Amino acid sequence: MNFMRPKEKQALWPVYFTPHGGPRFRLIFGLAFLAGGLLCWLLVAFRH
């Protein structure tokens, strides 16, 4: 949600959100991305 560098955001979007493969791979990638974000949040929450 950082609007200071929109060009870098646009450059990173095609790399991270358009994986090679079919919809099944895309679904697995999305679930893994959400699980990674949740895991990082839990680590930060329990560290304090």
ChimeraX commands (.cxc) that place a marker at each C-alpha (Angstrom):
marker #1 position 0.00,0.00,0.00 radius 0.5
marker #1 position 2.97,2.29,-0.59 radius 0.5
marker #1 position 2.21,4.89,-3.25 radius 0.5
marker #1 position 5.70,6.42,-3.23 radius 0.5
marker #1 position 7.04,4.11,-5.97 radius 0.5
marker #1 position 4.26,3.12,-8.40 radius 0.5
marker #1 position 6.70,2.24,-11.20 radius 0.5
marker #1 position 8.41,-0.44,-9.09 radius 0.5
marker #1 position 5.01,-1.85,-8.09 radius 0.5
marker #1 position 3.98,-2.10,-11.75 radius 0.5
marker #1 position 7.31,-3.71,-12.61 radius 0.5
marker #1 position 6.93,-6.32,-9.85 radius 0.5
marker #1 position 3.28,-7.18,-10.57 radius 0.5
marker #1 position 3.78,-9.18,-13.81 radius 0.5
marker #1 position 6.59,-11.20,-12.22 radius 0.5
marker #1 position 4.79,-12.22,-9.04 radius 0.5
marker #1 position 1.13,-12.37,-10.10 radius 0.5
marker #1 position 1.35,-14.01,-13.52 radius 0.5
marker #1 position 3.05,-17.36,-12.87 radius 0.5
marker #1 position 3.74,-19.71,-15.76 radius 0.5
marker #1 position 1.28,-22.58,-16.01 radius 0.5
marker #1 position -2.43,-23.27,-15.85 radius 0.5
marker #1 position -5.11,-22.16,-13.39 radius 0.5
marker #1 position -4.27,-25.01,-11.02 radius 0.5
marker #1 position -0.69,-23.76,-10.61 radius 0.5
marker #1 position -2.04,-20.23,-10.19 radius 0.5
marker #1 position -4.41,-21.40,-7.43 radius 0.5
marker #1 position -1.59,-23.22,-5.63 radius 0.5
marker #1 position 0.64,-20.15,-5.97 radius 0.5
marker #1 position -2.10,-17.91,-4.54 radius 0.5
marker #1 position -2.65,-20.22,-1.57 radius 0.5
marker #1 position 1.10,-20.41,-0.93 radius 0.5
marker #1 position 1.33,-16.60,-1.13 radius 0.5
marker #1 position -1.49,-16.20,1.42 radius 0.5
marker #1 position 0.01,-18.87,3.69 radius 0.5
marker #1 position 3.40,-17.13,3.57 radius 0.5
marker #1 position 1.84,-13.78,4.47 radius 0.5
marker #1 position -0.09,-15.37,7.35 radius 0.5
marker #1 position 3.05,-17.14,8.60 radius 0.5
marker #1 position 5.04,-13.88,8.57 radius 0.5
marker #1 position 2.20,-12.13,10.44 radius 0.5
marker #1 position 2.13,-14.88,13.07 radius 0.5
marker #1 position 5.91,-14.69,13.54 radius 0.5
marker #1 position 5.71,-10.92,14.05 radius 0.5
marker #1 position 2.71,-11.26,16.39 radius 0.5
marker #1 position 4.30,-13.91,18.62 radius 0.5
marker #1 position 7.73,-12.27,18.66 radius 0.5
marker #1 position 6.45,-9.30,20.71 radius 0.5
marker link #1:1,2 radius 0.2
marker link #1:2,3 radius 0.2
marker link #1:3,4 radius 0.2
marker link #1:4,5 radius 0.2
marker link #1:5,6 radius 0.2
marker link #1:6,7 radius 0.2
marker link #1:7,8 radius 0.2
marker link #1:8,9 radius 0.2
marker link #1:9,10 radius 0.2
marker link #1:10,11 radius 0.2
marker link #1:11,12 radius 0.2
marker link #1:12,13 radius 0.2
marker link #1:13,14 radius 0.2
marker link #1:14,15 radius 0.2
marker link #1:15,16 radius 0.2
marker link #1:16,17 radius 0.2
marker link #1:17,18 radius 0.2
marker link #1:18,19 radius 0.2
marker link #1:19,20 radius 0.2
marker link #1:20,21 radius 0.2
marker link #1:21,22 radius 0.2
marker link #1:22,23 radius 0.2
marker link #1:23,24 radius 0.2
marker link #1:24,25 radius 0.2
marker link #1:25,26 radius 0.2
marker link #1:26,27 radius 0.2
marker link #1:27,28 radius 0.2
marker link #1:28,29 radius 0.2
marker link #1:29,30 radius 0.2
marker link #1:30,31 radius 0.2
marker link #1:31,32 radius 0.2
marker link #1:32,33 radius 0.2
marker link #1:33,34 radius 0.2
marker link #1:34,35 radius 0.2
marker link #1:35,36 radius 0.2
marker link #1:36,37 radius 0.2
marker link #1:37,38 radius 0.2
marker link #1:38,39 radius 0.2
marker link #1:39,40 radius 0.2
marker link #1:40,41 radius 0.2
marker link #1:41,42 radius 0.2
marker link #1:42,43 radius 0.2
marker link #1:43,44 radius 0.2
marker link #1:44,45 radius 0.2
marker link #1:45,46 radius 0.2
marker link #1:46,47 radius 0.2
marker link #1:47,48 radius 0.2
view
